[in-house]
Amino acid sequence: MKLLALDSSGLVASVAILEDENLLAEYTVNYKKTHSQTLLPMLDTIAQMIELDLNTIDAIAIASGPGSFTGLRIGSATAKGLGLALGKPLIEVPTVEALAYNIYDSDKIICPIMDARRSQVYTGIYDYEDHVLRILEDQMAIGVTDLAEKLNLLGREVIFLGDGAPVYRDLLESSLIIPYSYAPAHVNKQRAAAVGALGEIYYARGIVVSAEAHRPEYLRKPQAEREREEAVKSAEKTEGEHL
């Protein structure tokens, strides 16, 4: 099978083409540009380089969230648009699970962390059993100190990766009592190749959706919506105090 994979869930924009467990091309950029400016040009570039006819792909794997609200919306719209235009199904790959899959077959716990602001992260807790990635704690939004407490209770060495690792490094190191390390640069951020590799597994299991049915998984409400709700609650509280 031939698969197009996309990831714009965080700071990184990444596009990959895989065929029968073989990575044909990958284009990844971690720079200050809007994903709406980069994803389709990146796809066009690698399609030209490998002489790809997009009609020959079987499905589109998309990092489905959590992550940046803007990034997820751009990736989702791109995948949906391509899926509708090409008549191809989508494979929704959880962002944090794909991040964890950058580290293969480790005997340690793998903990990807994406910065969710306000001392919170999007994360999950994973390890490997019989060479298969295993979910110990499914992806979630959680405070950094609460995550450290969960990891301490497991009592095993942890590998951290993701854009939240440098942001909360000091807080993690002051909270952890277990051994830990950080993944190196070539595997510590989102990669469409990992989304595609997991996508092939999902596809073989029949876990696909139509382009029309795809929706990103935010895990949390957008910040603007949360701020509006907080403002409403504050106003209601103030009004109640004056009654």
C-alpha positions in Angstrom: 0.0 0.0 0.0 1.0 3.6 -0.5 0.4 6.2 2.1 0.6 10.0 2.5 1.3 11.1 6.0 0.9 14.7 7.4 1.7 16.2 10.8 1.2 19.9 11.6 0.0 19.4 15.2 2.8 21.4 16.8 5.7 23.7 15.8 6.9 21.1 13.2 5.4 20.7 9.7 6.1 17.3 8.2 5.0 15.4 5.1 6.0 11.8 4.2 5.2 9.2 1.6 5.5 5.5 2.6 4.9 2.4 0.5 4.8 -1.2 1.9 6.7 -0.2 5.1 9.3 1.7 3.1 9.8 5.4 3.6 10.0 6.9 0.1 10.3 10.6 1.1 10.0 12.9 4.1 10.1 16.7 4.3 10.2 18.1 7.8 10.6 21.8 8.8 10.8 23.1 12.3 10.8 26.9 11.7 8.7 29.9 12.3 6.3 29.6 9.4 2.6 29.1 9.2 1.7 25.5 8.3 -0.8 26.8 5.8 2.2 28.2 3.9 4.2 25.1 4.1 2.3 21.8 4.0 1.1 21.8 0.4 4.3 23.2 -1.1 6.2 20.5 0.9 4.0 17.8 -0.5 4.4 19.2 -4.0 8.2 19.2 -3.7 8.5 15.5 -2.6 5.8 14.5 -5.1 7.9 15.9 -7.9 11.1 14.4 -6.5 9.7 10.9 -6.4 7.5 11.3 -9.4 4.4 10.6 -7.3 0.9 10.6 -8.8 -1.3 11.3 -5.8 -4.1 9.3 -7.3 -2.0 6.2 -6.6 -2.0 6.6 -2.8 -4.4 4.3 -0.8 -5.0 6.6 2.2 -3.9 9.7 4.1 -2.6 9.4 7.6 -3.0 12.6 9.7 -1.8 13.4 13.2 -5.2 13.9 14.6 -4.4 15.6 17.9 -3.9 16.8 20.5 -1.7 19.8 19.7 -1.8 23.4 18.5 -5.4 24.3 17.7 -4.3 26.3 14.6 -1.9 23.5 13.5 -4.5 20.8 13.9 -7.1 22.8 12.0 -4.7 23.3 9.1 -3.6 19.7 9.0 -7.2 18.5 9.3 -8.4 20.8 6.5 -5.5 19.7 4.2 -6.1 16.0 4.8 -9.8 16.4 4.4 -9.4 18.4 1.2 -7.0 15.9 -0.3 -9.2 13.0 0.8 -12.3 14.5 -0.8 -10.5 15.4 -4.0 -8.8 12.1 -4.4 -11.6 9.9 -3.0 -9.3 8.4 -0.3 -9.9 7.5 3.3 -8.1 9.1 6.3 -6.3 7.3 9.1 -6.5 9.3 12.3 -3.2 8.7 14.2 -3.1 10.2 17.8 -0.3 12.8 17.8 1.3 11.8 21.1 1.3 8.1 20.1 3.1 9.0 16.9 5.6 11.0 18.8 6.2 8.0 21.1 6.7 5.8 18.0 9.8 7.8 17.1 11.5 5.7 19.8 11.3 2.1 18.8 11.4 -1.0 21.0 13.0 0.6 24.1 12.9 -1.2 27.4 12.2 2.2 29.1 9.0 4.1 29.4 8.5 6.7 26.7 6.8 10.0 27.6 6.2 12.5 24.8 5.2 15.9 26.1 3.8 18.8 24.1 3.6 22.2 25.6 -0.1 23.0 26.3 0.7 26.3 28.2 -0.1 27.2 31.8 2.3 24.5 33.1 0.2 21.8 31.3 1.3 19.3 28.7 -0.3 17.0 26.2 1.2 13.7 26.9 0.8 9.9 27.2 2.8 7.1 28.8 4.1 4.2 26.6 6.4 1.2 26.5 7.0 -1.8 24.3 5.8 -5.4 24.8 6.9 -8.0 22.3 8.1 -5.2 19.9 4.7 -3.6 19.9 4.0 -0.1 21.3 1.8 -0.4 24.4 -0.3 2.4 25.9 0.1 2.6 29.6 -1.7 5.9 29.9 -3.6 7.2 26.9 -3.0 10.8 25.6 -4.2 13.5 28.0 -3.8 17.1 29.1 -2.2 17.2 32.5 -0.2 19.4 34.8 3.6 18.8 34.7 3.9 18.1 38.4 0.9 15.7 38.2 2.6 13.9 35.3 5.9 13.6 37.2 3.9 12.1 40.1 2.4 9.4 37.8 5.9 8.6 36.4 7.4 8.4 39.9 4.8 5.9 40.9 5.7 3.6 37.9 9.3 3.5 39.2 11.0 3.0 35.8 13.4 5.0 33.7 11.8 7.4 31.3 12.7 8.9 28.0 11.2 12.3 27.3 10.7 13.9 23.9 8.5 16.6 22.3 8.5 20.4 22.3 7.4 20.4 26.0 10.6 18.8 27.1 12.9 21.8 27.0 10.1 24.1 28.2 9.4 22.2 31.4 12.8 20.6 31.9 13.6 22.4 35.1 10.1 21.6 36.6 10.4 17.9 35.6 13.9 17.6 37.0 12.8 19.1 40.4 9.9 16.7 40.6 11.2 13.4 39.4 12.8 10.8 41.6 13.3 8.2 38.9 16.1 8.0 36.2 15.3 9.9 33.0 16.8 11.0 29.7 15.9 13.1 26.7 15.7 11.8 23.1 18.2 13.3 20.6 17.4 15.9 18.0 16.6 13.5 15.1 13.7 11.8 17.0 12.5 14.3 19.6 9.9 16.2 17.5 6.9 15.2 15.3 7.7 13.3 12.1 5.3 12.4 9.4 7.2 9.2 8.9 6.2 8.0 12.4 2.6 9.0 11.7 2.7 7.0 8.4 4.3 4.0 10.0 1.6 3.8 12.6 -0.9 4.6 9.9 0.1 1.5 8.0 -0.6 -0.5 11.2 -4.0 1.2 11.7 -4.9 0.7 8.0 -4.1 -3.0 8.2 -6.6 -3.2 11.1 -9.2 -1.4 9.1 -9.1 1.7 11.4 -10.0 4.4 8.8 -12.5 7.1 8.4 -14.0 9.0 5.5 -12.7 12.5 4.8 -16.1 13.9 5.6 -16.1 12.2 9.0 -12.7 13.3 10.2 -12.5 15.6 13.1 -9.3 16.6 15.0 -9.0 15.6 18.7 -8.3 18.8 20.7 -8.6 17.3 24.3 -9.1 20.8 25.6 -11.2 23.8 24.4 -9.4 26.6 22.6 -7.8 29.2 24.9 -10.1 31.9 23.6 -13.1 29.8 24.5 -11.7 29.0 27.9 -11.0 32.6 28.6 -14.6 33.6 27.6 -16.0 31.0 30.0 -13.7 32.2 32.8 -14.8 35.8 32.1 -18.5 34.8 32.2 -18.0 32.9 35.5 -16.1 35.9 37.0 -18.9 38.3 35.9 -21.6 36.0 37.3 -19.7 35.7 40.6 -19.2 39.5 40.8 -22.9 40.0 40.1 -23.9 37.5 42.7 -21.8 39.3 45.3 -23.6 42.6 44.6 -27.1 41.1 45.0 
